[in-house]
Amino acid sequence: MTEFATENSGLKEARKRIKHFFESWDMELDLSELGLERFPVELIDDPDIIHGLNLSGNKLEELPAAIGAFTSLETIDLSGNRLSKLPETIVNLQNLKKLKANDNALTELPENIDRLFSLETLDVSNNRLTHLPDGIKNLRRLKNFDCNLNKFDEAPNSVKKFTCAKKSNILLHIRKLSDMASGCENVFTDMFFERSKSHLKAVMERFNLTPVQAVIYAQLLLRYEEQSIYLREIASTFNLCSLEMLPYLTELEKLEGKKLLFCRRPGGGETTTYRIPPEVIESLRLDKPYKIETYEHVSVDEFFEITDKLFDQHGNNELSYNVFVTEIQNLINNNMHLSFCKKIREANLDIDDMILLLRFCQRLVSCNDDTIGVSDIGGIFNDVIFRKFVRLFRAGEFELITRGFVEMRESCDYDDDFFGDSELFSLTPAAKADLLGELGLKPSKRTEAKKDMLIPYGNITAKKMFYNKREEERIYELFSLLRPENFKAVQERLVEKGLRNGFACLFSGAPGTGKTETAYQLARETGRDLMSVNITDIQSKWVGESEKNLKLIFENYREAVQTRNQKSEQIPILLFNEADGIISKRFELGSESRSVDQMMNSLQNIILEEMETLSGILIATTNLVQNMDKAFERRFLYKIGFEKPEPSVRRSIWRNMLPTLQDSDAATLAARFEFSGGQIENITRKSIADYVLTGVETSFENLLKFCKEEALAKQGDRRIGFAAEP
């Protein structure tokens, strides 16, 4: 009864399509995916006007001899049926250019197939052919021939010229499976699994997947170059909306559990994205089975490289904290031959303390800087664990300090940005000697202290940023541009048009509005290393030395860009922090001009020339955009102004800086004081210092007092030579 209903339904739909074809004069008659068990040739009155015929995805066991009457056919698709042979009359189709009969049960082809002298494409892959007719060698126009996945050991010599470059490997199966699934109705069904079984089986066996997982993963693999694959993009290939993909999220989670997929769940309303791990891509490139790396018996250098990667993946929200902890524990347990791992284990620390201590050591080894601030700690742990650390610190029970692993450092000069830390910690000399002294680590280029050193994006701590709506939209636009897949495409297009392919961006605004940290987070989010330059480091009292320093910075940056391009890696970002001095209006030089004025003009000329030939990404920050020289205006393609935070944003900053602050109190402070994030951070420092001195949690009244003092201090802070802010 079910079969009869299916056949009648298919024939009914076939009649509709045939009627529509003759009414619309389409080039192709599409009778695919109807479940037809026979080709209803009797429904077609005039076969001679049909140029294309699609019968794929049906249940045809034979093709009628009447097909020979379709003499105008140029293409015919018979793929995904149950045909055991093709009728001899098919050779009458002397206009036929493309014949697809793959994924059937063909045991033979017509011996006189060479009569199809117009044939350019022939696909008989995934059948049961034991031999090929000799006539194939006489098909002079044949350019594309696929006979893979049949019963003969190898293709005959006469057709090897077509098949030698079509080795049936996993990449072919992935592409075929993806092509068959793209745009297919009801892709996650037994009918589709049966049609694609040979390709499906290959992907399933290679990665140990279920049929549903294999179909989804094939689509993801086609986007292996993208750092952010969206669920809606995968859904659209299956003719589904994002909502209809929800039942399959479990399968994506299982792919993630098999380490075949990274899932980034940023939170805060941002969209979840996916990416393929580089290890999977490398296994496909080498055509080797993918094995989950256990990282056993690695060297010291390899240990810290793996640690770098794990912290980076956790910071990118690609590893949950629990999974991250498990990976770290396994890494340590599998490498107890290293004295470092033994000492970490023998310390018998609470797991959160151990992770934090490892972070200190990893930073020291990776970038020669073991200094970590409170905000860095917040970037590693969730709010619950972060608050626990703050509470223990305030109570004088911070175990890493009491046991002599870590010590507080004196605060250095802060730049008014609200992401500066009020407390800084580093490893004690004794801890360095005990934990790292026996490792025999040698300084490498990446651990040498250089002012123009590239900061690896993985070493940039994730920090929550707060923007006004307009700024947020502009920053997201810039982030989208700098995403690897978009940036590469834009650059290529600019080159095609004969235009400069470099991007110079200007972040302007009052101190404390997050300009510098935004540049850091853009680098981190787009996977780009950062070369940070402070103008004061360039300037020298010696004549000509400042110019040499600036030219050297650009030379180093160009070399870094060239190296990344050669390795197909993401090019870094060059950041000029607090660039007011070198992008301000140029001095009018005369007989009484100072040498300093001449030097600043020379620096400006160098930067203007370099911006003209820039092939990378430059970001400059300034507090005084109104004083910028007009020559720089046209050279900055993106200009983003950072305003002081609005009340709702200030409220979020207060809650982020002081997690114990009541929401109503945060709202009151945000409404009463129009502070920048930097000013709110200053008040946070004072509240912590107050607690250390008194042993009492800072009251709301004291916070109000600190706010009033900060407001008065700001009123007295006027920059010499410039008008006061309104």
C-alpha positions as semicolon CSV with decimal commas, in nm:
position;residue;x (nm);y (nm);z (nm)
1;M;0,000;0,000;0,000
2;T;0,280;0,241;0,088
3;E;0,472;0,168;-0,234
4;F;0,159;0,219;-0,443
5;A;0,087;0,554;-0,279
6;T;0,448;0,665;-0,331
7;E;0,440;0,571;-0,699
8;N;0,109;0,746;-0,761
9;S;0,237;1,056;-0,582
10;G;0,553;1,054;-0,793
11;L;0,362;1,012;-1,120
12;K;0,126;1,290;-1,025
13;E;0,414;1,525;-0,962
14;A;0,581;1,407;-1,285
15;R;0,272;1,506;-1,484
16;K;0,281;1,853;-1,327
17;R;0,648;1,900;-1,411
18;I;0,606;1,776;-1,768
19;K;0,311;2,009;-1,821
20;H;0,507;2,301;-1,677
21;F;0,804;2,216;-1,900
22;F;0,606;2,233;-2,223
23;E;0,428;2,550;-2,112
24;S;0,743;2,734;-2,008
25;W;0,979;2,600;-2,275
26;D;1,252;2,526;-2,022
27;M;1,578;2,376;-2,146
28;E;1,571;2,086;-1,898
29;L;1,294;1,853;-1,792
30;D;1,347;1,787;-1,421
31;L;1,196;1,461;-1,294
32;S;1,448;1,409;-1,013
33;E;1,376;1,295;-0,655
34;L;1,021;1,168;-0,728
35;G;1,067;0,805;-0,624
36;L;0,980;0,689;-0,977
37;E;1,019;0,317;-1,046
38;R;0,983;0,368;-1,422
39;F;1,035;0,654;-1,665
40;P;0,682;0,766;-1,779
41;V;0,789;0,821;-2,137
42;E;0,424;0,791;-2,256
43;L;0,350;1,130;-2,091
44;I;0,588;1,310;-2,329
45;D;0,430;1,391;-2,667
46;D;0,724;1,566;-2,830
47;P;1,059;1,433;-2,694
48;D;1,256;1,602;-2,970
49;I;1,236;1,946;-2,804
50;I;1,394;1,832;-2,477
51;H;1,762;1,932;-2,447
52;G;1,818;1,826;-2,088
53;L;1,668;1,542;-1,883
54;N;1,720;1,491;-1,508
55;L;1,604;1,155;-1,370
56;S;1,843;1,143;-1,075
57;G;1,742;1,021;-0,729
58;N;1,462;0,788;-0,838
59;K;1,421;0,408;-0,820
60;L;1,461;0,325;-1,189
61;E;1,581;-0,029;-1,255
62;E;1,580;0,013;-1,632
63;L;1,558;0,285;-1,891
64;P;1,313;0,224;-2,180
65;A;1,441;0,182;-2,535
66;A;1,224;0,481;-2,625
67;I;1,497;0,704;-2,482
68;G;1,657;0,678;-2,828
69;A;1,381;0,907;-2,962
70;F;1,507;1,200;-2,751
71;T;1,746;1,297;-3,029
72;S;1,793;1,659;-2,913
73;L;1,920;1,563;-2,570
74;E;2,251;1,727;-2,477
75;T;2,256;1,625;-2,111
76;I;2,100;1,338;-1,919
77;D;2,139;1,269;-1,546
78;L;2,060;0,913;-1,433
79;S;2,261;0,920;-1,111
80;G;2,132;0,766;-0,790
81;N;1,902;0,504;-0,942
82;R;1,912;0,121;-0,961
83;L;2,002;0,072;-1,327
84;S;2,192;-0,246;-1,410
85;K;2,250;-0,153;-1,774
86;L;2,180;0,120;-2,029
87;P;1,962;0,048;-2,336
88;E;2,146;0,007;-2,665
89;T;1,927;0,282;-2,814
90;I;2,100;0,542;-2,598
91;V;2,376;0,557;-2,860
92;N;2,125;0,723;-3,095
93;L;2,160;1,043;-2,891
94;Q;2,428;1,186;-3,114
95;N;2,391;1,539;-2,967
96;L;2,456;1,413;-2,616
97;K;2,743;1,599;-2,448
98;K;2,702;1,495;-2,085
99;L;2,594;1,158;-1,946
100;K;2,581;1,097;-1,569
101;A;2,504;0,742;-1,461
102;N;2,700;0,728;-1,136
103;D;2,572;0,562;-0,816
104;N;2,374;0,289;-0,992
105;A;2,426;-0,087;-1,030
106;L;2,562;-0,091;-1,387
107;T;2,748;-0,409;-1,480
108;E;2,817;-0,310;-1,841
109;L;2,808;-0,022;-2,091
110;P;2,690;-0,040;-2,454
111;E;2,968;-0,179;-2,673
112;N;2,906;0,077;-2,947
113;I;2,921;0,370;-2,707
114;D;3,163;0,538;-2,948
115;R;2,858;0,639;-3,156
116;L;2,805;0,913;-2,895
117;F;3,072;1,113;-3,078
118;S;2,959;1,447;-2,919
119;L;3,011;1,318;-2,564
120;E;3,238;1,542;-2,353
121;T;3,155;1,424;-1,999
122;L;3,086;1,068;-1,884
123;D;3,043;0,970;-1,518
124;V;2,990;0,602;-1,439
125;S;3,158;0,603;-1,098
126;N;3,032;0,388;-0,810
127;N;2,881;0,106;-1,015
128;R;2,960;-0,264;-1,066
129;L;3,148;-0,248;-1,394
130;T;3,407;-0,520;-1,444
131;H;3,533;-0,386;-1,775
132;L;3,493;-0,095;-2,017
133;P;3,407;-0,127;-2,386
134;D;3,689;-0,061;-2,631
135;G;3,477;0,202;-2,804
136;I;3,544;0,451;-2,525
137;K;3,891;0,517;-2,665
138;N;3,726;0,645;-2,984
139;L;3,532;0,920;-2,806
140;R;3,747;1,202;-2,942
141;R;3,566;1,483;-2,763
142;L;3,564;1,318;-2,421
143;K;3,732;1,549;-2,169
144;N;3,591;1,438;-1,833
145;F;3,558;1,070;-1,752
146;D;3,504;0,923;-1,404
147;C;3,494;0,546;-1,362
148;N;3,618;0,524;-1,002
149;L;3,464;0,288;-0,745
150;N;3,388;-0,001;-0,979
151;K;3,486;-0,371;-0,985
152;F;3,795;-0,356;-1,207
153;D;4,134;-0,318;-1,039
154;E;4,240;-0,028;-1,256
155;A;4,115;0,160;-1,557
156;P;4,219;0,033;-1,902
157;N;4,518;0,202;-2,062
158;S;4,289;0,368;-2,316
159;V;4,121;0,580;-2,047
160;K;4,402;0,626;-1,796
161;K;4,462;0,974;-1,932
162;F;4,124;1,068;-1,787
163;T;4,150;0,886;-1,456
164;C;4,512;0,927;-1,348
165;A;4,436;1,263;-1,188
166;K;4,117;1,138;-1,024
167;K;4,247;0,918;-0,749
168;S;3,961;0,809;-0,525
169;N;4,076;0,944;-0,188
170;I;3,898;1,091;0,109
171;L;3,896;1,442;-0,042
172;L;3,698;1,313;-0,339
173;H;3,447;1,142;-0,112
174;I;3,404;1,455;0,100
175;R;3,344;1,669;-0,206
176;K;3,102;1,419;-0,363
177;L;2,907;1,378;-0,039
178;S;2,887;1,753;0,005
179;D;2,779;1,810;-0,354
180;M;2,505;1,550;-0,325
181;A;2,378;1,699;0,002
182;S;2,384;2,063;-0,112
183;G;2,036;2,175;-0,202
184;C;1,892;1,826;-0,156
185;E;1,545;1,799;-0,006
186;N;1,520;1,572;0,300
187;V;1,893;1,516;0,320
188;F;1,889;1,335;0,655
189;T;1,685;1,040;0,531
190;D;1,748;0,675;0,452
191;M;1,688;0,746;0,082
192;F;1,970;0,998;0,071
193;F;2,199;0,776;0,278
194;E;2,140;0,494;0,031
195;R;2,211;0,717;-0,270
196;S;2,535;0,845;-0,123
197;K;2,641;0,529;0,056
198;S;2,986;0,490;-0,100
199;H;3,095;0,846;-0,020
200;L;2,910;0,842;0,310
201;K;3,082;0,522;0,418
202;A;3,427;0,662;0,338
203;V;3,373;0,974;0,551
204;M;3,213;0,773;0,831
205;E;3,502;0,528;0,848
206;R;3,773;0,794;0,824
207;F;3,640;0,996;1,120
208;N;3,431;0,733;1,305
209;L;3,102;0,916;1,250
210;T;2,733;0,839;1,219
211;P;2,562;0,907;0,883
212;V;2,412;1,236;1,004
213;Q;2,746;1,350;1,149
214;A;2,927;1,260;0,826
215;V;2,688;1,464;0,609
216;I;2,720;1,770;0,835
217;Y;3,097;1,734;0,870
218;A;3,148;1,716;0,493
219;Q;2,986;2,058;0,462
220;L;3,201;2,199;0,741
221;L;3,519;2,062;0,584
222;L;3,449;2,248;0,261
223;R;3,485;2,569;0,468
224;Y;3,808;2,465;0,640
225;E;3,977;2,799;0,562
226;E;3,716;3,001;0,752
227;Q;3,784;3,094;1,115
228;S;3,414;3,148;1,188
229;I;3,157;2,913;1,031
230;Y;2,800;3,007;1,119
231;L;2,522;2,756;1,177
232;R;2,292;2,942;0,937
233;E;2,546;2,891;0,657
234;I;2,545;2,514;0,709
235;A;2,166;2,508;0,739
236;S;2,121;2,692;0,409
237;T;2,318;2,425;0,219
238;F;2,055;2,172;0,331
239;N;1,764;2,404;0,241
240;L;1,696;2,447;0,613
241;C;1,671;2,752;0,835
242;S;1,872;2,787;1,156
243;L;1,569;2,684;1,362
244;E;1,538;2,357;1,170
245;M;1,905;2,279;1,248
246;L;1,846;2,286;1,625
247;P;1,777;1,908;1,646
248;Y;2,123;1,848;1,500
249;L;2,317;2,059;1,753
250;T;2,377;1,742;1,953
251;E;2,562;1,598;1,653
252;L;2,779;1,911;1,637
253;E;2,855;1,873;2,007
254;K;2,963;1,513;1,944
255;L;3,194;1,630;1,664
256;E;3,339;1,878;1,911
257;G;3,387;1,598;2,165
258;K;3,581;1,398;1,906
259;K;3,808;1,704;1,859
260;L;3,697;1,729;1,497
261;L;3,549;2,072;1,554
262;F;3,607;2,384;1,761
263;C;3,294;2,558;1,882
264;R;3,317;2,919;1,996
265;R;3,040;3,025;2,235
266;P;3,126;3,387;2,319
267;G;2,809;3,466;2,514
268;G;2,669;3,813;2,561
269;G;2,428;3,763;2,272
270;E;2,707;3,698;2,018
271;T;2,659;3,420;1,763
272;T;2,811;3,077;1,813
273;T;3,060;2,984;1,540
274;Y;3,264;2,679;1,442
275;R;3,602;2,609;1,282
276;I;3,799;2,303;1,174
277;P;4,111;2,225;1,385
278;P;4,438;2,258;1,190
279;E;4,531;1,899;1,286
280;V;4,231;1,769;1,091
281;I;4,326;1,977;0,788
282;E;4,684;1,848;0,805
283;S;4,565;1,485;0,817
284;L;4,355;1,544;0,504
285;R;4,643;1,717;0,327
286;L;4,867;1,417;0,390
287;D;4,581;1,170;0,335
288;K;4,646;1,009;0,671
289;P;4,391;0,893;0,931
290;Y;4,312;1,157;1,191
291;K;4,421;1,056;1,539
292;I;4,349;1,248;1,856
293;E;4,686;1,362;1,987
294;T;4,754;1,256;2,346
295;Y;5,079;1,457;2,373
296;E;5,278;1,193;2,558
297;H;5,653;1,224;2,625
298;V;5,688;1,565;2,462
299;S;5,991;1,789;2,500
300;V;5,993;2,101;2,721
301;D;5,950;2,332;2,422
302;E;5,663;2,122;2,288
303;F;5,498;2,119;2,632
304;F;5,478;2,496;2,646
305;E;5,373;2,526;2,281
306;I;5,080;2,295;2,359
307;T;5,004;2,497;2,671
308;D;5,003;2,813;2,458
309;K;4,751;2,653;2,224
310;L;4,521;2,535;2,503
311;F;4,515;2,874;2,675
312;D;4,446;3,034;2,337
313;Q;4,157;2,798;2,262
314;H;4,010;2,854;2,608
315;G;4,051;3,231;2,574
316;N;3,870;3,215;2,240
317;N;3,580;3,033;2,412
318;E;3,655;2,725;2,200
319;L;3,717;2,512;2,509
320;S;3,490;2,529;2,812
321;Y;3,672;2,566;3,143
322;N;3,600;2,205;3,242
323;V;3,730;2,066;2,912
324;F;4,028;2,302;2,931
325;V;4,116;2,179;3,283
326;T;4,088;1,816;3,171
327;E;4,322;1,881;2,877
328;I;4,577;2,052;3,105
329;Q;4,563;1,769;3,360
330;N;4,612;1,506;3,088
331;L;4,902;1,704;2,943
332;I;5,078;1,714;3,280
333;N;5,001;1,350;3,370
334;N;5,130;1,227;3,032
335;N;5,463;1,406;3,074
336;M;5,581;1,329;3,425
337;H;5,929;1,272;3,279
338;L;5,960;1,654;3,279
339;S;6,079;1,798;3,608
340;F;5,840;2,089;3,560
341;C;5,538;1,856;3,555
342;K;5,665;1,670;3,861
343;K;5,705;1,991;4,058
344;I;5,363;2,123;3,955
345;R;5,208;1,794;4,065
346;E;5,408;1,777;4,389
347;A;5,290;2,127;4,483
348;N;4,949;1,968;4,547
349;L;4,759;2,287;4,464
350;D;4,389;2,333;4,423
351;I;4,309;2,288;4,051
352;D;4,225;2,658;3,997
353;D;4,549;2,764;4,170
354;M;4,744;2,517;3,957
355;I;4,593;2,658;3,636
356;L;4,685;3,011;3,744
357;L;5,041;2,911;3,837
358;L;5,077;2,738;3,500
359;R;4,962;3,060;3,333
360;F;5,243;3,253;3,503
361;C;5,500;2,998;3,387
362;Q;5,358;2,978;3,034
363;R;5,375;3,356;2,992
364;L;5,732;3,367;3,117
365;V;5,843;3,095;2,874
366;S;5,637;3,217;2,577
367;C;5,688;3,595;2,587
368;N;5,942;3,662;2,862
369;D;5,676;3,833;3,075
370;D;5,519;3,663;3,376
371;T;5,328;3,971;3,493
372;I;4,957;3,908;3,534
373;G;4,695;4,157;3,647
374;V;4,356;4,112;3,807
375;S;4,181;4,155;3,473
376;D;4,403;3,880;3,324
377;I;4,283;3,646;3,597
378;G;3,926;3,735;3,507
379;G;4,003;3,646;3,146
380;I;4,104;3,290;3,244
381;F;3,831;3,202;3,493
382;N;3,457;3,247;3,512
383;D;3,299;3,501;3,745
384;V;3,257;3,254;4,033
385;I;3,624;3,153;4,040
386;F;3,739;3,511;3,976
387;R;3,543;3,640;4,274
388;K;3,688;3,361;4,486
389;F;4,041;3,478;4,399
390;V;3,955;3,842;4,475
391;R;3,801;3,739;4,808
392;L;4,105;3,530;4,905
393;F;4,340;3,810;4,807
394;R;4,154;4,063;5,018
395;A;4,149;3,823;5,312
396;G;4,523;3,767;5,282
397;E;4,467;3,398;5,197
398;F;4,574;3,396;4,832
399;E;4,756;3,060;4,837
400;L;4,999;3,132;4,556
401;I;5,122;3,432;4,759
402;T;5,120;3,268;5,104
403;R;5,317;2,971;4,971
404;G;5,575;3,188;4,798
405;F;5,494;3,109;4,435
406;V;5,373;3,458;4,345
407;E;5,435;3,810;4,473
408;M;5,273;4,147;4,417
409;R;5,456;4,397;4,202
410;E;5,458;4,768;4,249
411;S;5,226;4,941;4,005
412;C;5,393;5,112;3,713
413;D;5,261;5,421;3,539
414;Y;4,916;5,371;3,392
415;D;4,792;5,530;3,073
416;D;4,442;5,619;3,191
417;D;4,282;5,333;3,001
418;F;4,023;5,164;3,219
419;F;4,168;4,821;3,144
420;G;4,484;4,891;3,344
421;D;4,515;4,669;3,653
422;S;4,523;4,790;4,009
423;E;4,721;4,486;4,122
424;L;5,001;4,315;3,932
425;F;5,150;3,977;4,021
426;S;5,454;3,786;3,903
427;L;5,649;3,472;3,992
428;T;5,888;3,505;4,285
429;P;6,258;3,450;4,212
430;A;6,243;3,135;4,425
431;A;5,952;2,996;4,222
432;K;6,131;3,067;3,895
433;A;6,441;2,887;4,017
434;D;6,246;2,592;4,155
435;L;5,991;2,541;3,879
436;L;6,185;2,652;3,573
437;G;6,549;2,643;3,676
438;E;6,597;2,274;3,593
439;L;6,419;2,288;3,258
440;G;6,720;2,420;3,070
441;L;6,507;2,658;2,863
442;K;6,710;2,874;2,629
443;P;6,592;3,219;2,524
444;S;6,462;3,216;2,171
445;K;6,369;3,495;1,935
446;R;6,018;3,492;2,063
447;T;6,136;3,550;2,424
448;E;6,383;3,829;2,356
449;A;6,270;4,163;2,494
450;K;6,235;4,401;2,202
451;K;6,041;4,720;2,186
452;D;5,910;4,630;1,843
453;M;5,852;4,264;1,929
454;L;5,543;4,097;1,788
455;I;5,299;4,003;2,061
456;P;5,143;3,662;1,976
457;Y;4,767;3,698;1,958
458;G;4,733;3,392;2,180
459;N;4,907;3,580;2,462
460;I;4,656;3,863;2,456
461;T;4,411;3,808;2,740
462;A;4,043;3,816;2,648
463;K;3,874;4,116;2,808
464;K;3,513;4,221;2,808
465;M;3,469;4,550;2,628
466;F;3,194;4,808;2,670
467;Y;3,094;5,049;2,395
468;N;2,818;5,287;2,306
469;K;2,594;5,153;2,032
470;R;2,737;5,361;1,746
471;E;3,096;5,274;1,835
472;E;3,004;4,908;1,872
473;E;2,863;4,900;1,518
474;R;3,176;5,060;1,369
475;I;3,409;4,830;1,563
476;Y;3,214;4,523;1,455
477;E;3,235;4,645;1,094
478;L;3,613;4,670;1,127
479;F;3,628;4,330;1,296
480;S;3,436;4,177;1,004
481;L;3,681;4,330;0,758
482;L;3,983;4,194;0,948
483;R;3,844;3,841;0,964
484;P;4,095;3,635;0,760
485;E;3,855;3,517;0,489
486;N;3,713;3,868;0,432
487;F;4,042;4,057;0,452
488;K;4,212;3,834;0,197
489;A;3,924;3,871;-0,050
490;V;3,916;4,251;-0,011
491;Q;4,291;4,281;-0,059
492;E;4,282;4,068;-0,375
493;R;3,999;4,278;-0,514
494;L;4,188;4,602;-0,445
495;V;4,497;4,469;-0,621
496;E;4,286;4,373;-0,922
497;K;4,159;4,732;-0,938
498;G;4,510;4,875;-0,910
499;L;4,442;5,028;-0,567
500;R;4,644;5,026;-0,245
501;N;4,568;4,719;-0,039
502;G;4,682;4,850;0,301
503;F;4,439;4,952;0,574
504;A;4,511;5,240;0,812
505;C;4,269;5,298;1,100
506;L;4,243;5,583;1,350
507;F;4,095;5,540;1,698
508;S;4,029;5,879;1,856
509;G;3,868;5,982;2,180
510;A;3,917;6,087;2,539
511;P;4,153;5,895;2,768
512;G;4,003;5,587;2,927
513;T;3,755;5,505;2,652
514;G;3,928;5,180;2,549
515;K;4,105;5,272;2,226
516;T;4,425;5,078;2,293
517;E;4,255;4,771;2,436
518;T;4,018;4,759;2,138
519;A;4,321;4,726;1,908
520;Y;4,452;4,441;2,124
521;Q;4,117;4,262;2,124
522;L;4,079;4,305;1,747
523;A;4,418;4,138;1,705
524;R;4,320;3,855;1,935
525;E;3,976;3,799;1,783
526;T;4,106;3,790;1,424
527;G;4,410;3,573;1,501
528;R;4,670;3,840;1,426
529;D;4,991;3,909;1,616
530;L;5,043;4,268;1,727
531;M;5,344;4,499;1,695
532;S;5,284;4,777;1,949
533;V;5,485;5,099;1,924
534;N;5,493;5,386;2,172
535;I;5,608;5,711;2,015
536;T;5,819;5,799;2,320
537;D;6,029;5,489;2,252
538;I;6,115;5,619;1,906
539;Q;6,232;5,965;1,999
540;S;6,599;6,024;2,070
541;K;6,803;6,331;2,163
542;W;7,059;6,242;1,895
543;V;7,017;6,402;1,554
544;G;6,870;6,161;1,300
545;E;6,832;5,875;1,551
546;S;6,453;5,911;1,585
547;E;6,408;5,886;1,209
548;K;6,624;5,571;1,199
549;N;6,420;5,415;1,478
550;L;6,093;5,482;1,295
551;K;6,223;5,347;0,965
552;L;6,346;5,033;1,143
553;I;5,998;4,975;1,287
554;F;5,842;4,984;0,941
555;E;6,117;4,760;0,802
556;N;6,051;4,507;1,077
557;Y;5,679;4,524;1,011
558;R;5,720;4,475;0,636
559;E;5,940;4,174;0,703
560;A;5,677;4,030;0,937
561;V;5,403;4,080;0,674
562;Q;5,616;3,918;0,405
563;T;5,697;3,621;0,628
564;R;5,331;3,566;0,715
565;N;5,226;3,588;0,351
566;Q;5,486;3,331;0,248
567;K;5,355;3,094;0,516
568;S;4,989;3,170;0,432
569;E;4,942;3,301;0,786
570;Q;4,750;3,606;0,906
571;I;4,944;3,930;0,870
572;P;5,002;4,121;1,197
573;I;4,870;4,458;1,310
574;L;5,100;4,756;1,359
575;L;4,977;4,972;1,649
576;F;5,100;5,327;1,708
577;N;4,977;5,402;2,058
578;E;4,915;5,765;2,164
579;A;5,023;5,893;1,824
580;D;4,922;6,255;1,894
581;G;5,278;6,384;1,853
582;I;5,338;6,246;1,505
583;I;4,999;6,300;1,341
584;S;4,943;6,653;1,476
585;K;4,971;6,961;1,255
586;R;5,318;7,005;1,111
587;F;5,540;7,290;1,227
588;E;5,612;7,588;1,006
589;L;5,989;7,576;0,979
590;G;6,200;7,891;0,964
591;S;6,541;8,020;1,056
592;E;6,456;8,004;1,424
593;S;6,293;7,663;1,420
594;R;6,400;7,418;1,686
595;S;6,566;7,089;1,599
596;V;6,279;6,913;1,778
597;D;6,031;7,071;1,534
598;Q;6,241;6,957;1,238
599;M;6,262;6,606;1,382
600;M;5,884;6,582;1,431
601;N;5,821;6,699;1,075
602;S;6,068;6,440;0,947
603;L;5,890;6,165;1,143
604;Q;5,559;6,274;0,996
605;N;5,697;6,264;0,643
606;I;5,826;5,911;0,700
607;I;5,489;5,791;0,828
608;L;5,301;5,959;0,543
609;E;5,525;5,788;0,287
610;E;5,492;5,451;0,461
611;M;5,113;5,480;0,474
612;E;5,107;5,534;0,098
613;T;5,280;5,199;0,037
614;L;5,132;5,011;0,334
615;S;5,034;4,654;0,252
616;G;4,929;4,556;0,602
617;I;4,713;4,688;0,885
618;L;4,801;5,001;1,084
619;I;4,605;5,133;1,382
620;A;4,686;5,466;1,549
621;T;4,528;5,597;1,869
622;T;4,497;5,963;1,963
623;N;4,331;6,179;2,226
624;L;4,348;6,494;2,011
625;V;4,193;6,424;1,672
626;Q;4,106;6,794;1,632
627;N;4,479;6,870;1,612
628;M;4,549;6,612;1,338
629;D;4,728;6,729;1,024
630;K;4,507;6,722;0,712
631;A;4,764;6,514;0,526
632;F;4,675;6,221;0,752
633;E;4,298;6,248;0,713
634;R;4,270;6,086;0,372
635;R;4,523;5,818;0,458
636;F;4,314;5,678;0,743
637;L;4,051;5,465;0,574
638;Y;3,865;5,386;0,896
639;K;3,815;5,655;1,160
640;I;3,634;5,551;1,477
641;G;3,559;5,802;1,751
642;F;3,538;5,668;2,108
643;E;3,296;5,870;2,318
644;K;3,257;5,860;2,693
645;P;3,024;5,574;2,790
646;E;2,652;5,635;2,811
647;P;2,471;5,569;3,143
648;S;2,376;5,209;3,058
649;V;2,732;5,135;2,950
650;R;2,877;5,302;3,262
651;R;2,649;5,085;3,472
652;S;2,790;4,771;3,305
653;I;3,147;4,892;3,365
654;W;3,076;4,953;3,735
655;R;2,935;4,602;3,772
656;N;3,229;4,452;3,584
657;M;3,492;4,641;3,786
658;L;3,321;4,584;4,123
659;P;3,134;4,252;4,099
660;T;3,011;4,285;4,460
661;L;2,844;4,620;4,390
662;Q;2,464;4,610;4,403
663;D;2,299;4,669;4,068
664;S;2,096;4,960;4,206
665;D;2,413;5,124;4,341
666;A;2,586;5,078;4,006
667;A;2,289;5,246;3,838
668;T;2,308;5,537;4,083
669;L;2,681;5,592;4,025
670;A;2,636;5,567;3,648
671;A;2,363;5,830;3,655
672;R;2,541;6,077;3,887
673;F;2,892;6,072;3,742
674;E;2,978;6,092;3,370
675;F;3,302;5,902;3,409
676;S;3,507;5,726;3,146
677;G;3,603;5,366;3,201
678;G;3,950;5,480;3,308
679;Q;3,805;5,696;3,584
680;I;3,587;5,412;3,708
681;E;3,899;5,194;3,716
682;N;4,080;5,457;3,925
683;I;3,799;5,449;4,180
684;T;3,817;5,067;4,184
685;R;4,187;5,091;4,275
686;K;4,106;5,328;4,559
687;S;3,837;5,097;4,695
688;I;4,079;4,803;4,701
689;A;4,349;5,014;4,867
690;D;4,091;5,129;5,123
691;Y;4,006;4,768;5,204
692;V;4,373;4,674;5,247
693;L;4,425;4,965;5,491
694;T;4,105;4,926;5,694
695;G;4,014;4,560;5,655
696;V;3,656;4,668;5,588
697;E;3,467;4,634;5,260
698;T;3,434;4,978;5,098
699;S;3,092;5,125;5,170
700;F;2,873;5,293;4,912
701;E;2,930;5,623;5,095
702;N;3,306;5,587;5,051
703;L;3,258;5,508;4,684
704;L;3,063;5,831;4,650
705;K;3,349;6,015;4,819
706;F;3,602;5,862;4,580
707;C;3,381;5,958;4,286
708;K;3,365;6,322;4,398
709;E;3,743;6,331;4,444
710;E;3,790;6,186;4,095
711;A;3,555;6,445;3,947
712;L;3,745;6,730;4,115
713;A;4,079;6,588;4,006
714;K;3,959;6,571;3,648
715;Q;3,845;6,931;3,654
716;G;4,195;7,035;3,757
717;D;4,358;6,820;3,488
718;R;4,402;7,049;3,189
719;R;4,653;6,984;2,916
720;I;4,887;7,275;2,852
721;G;4,840;7,437;2,514
722;F;4,496;7,292;2,442
723;A;4,145;7,409;2,522
724;A;3,969;7,243;2,812
725;E;3,707;6,984;2,740
726;P;3,353;7,122;2,762
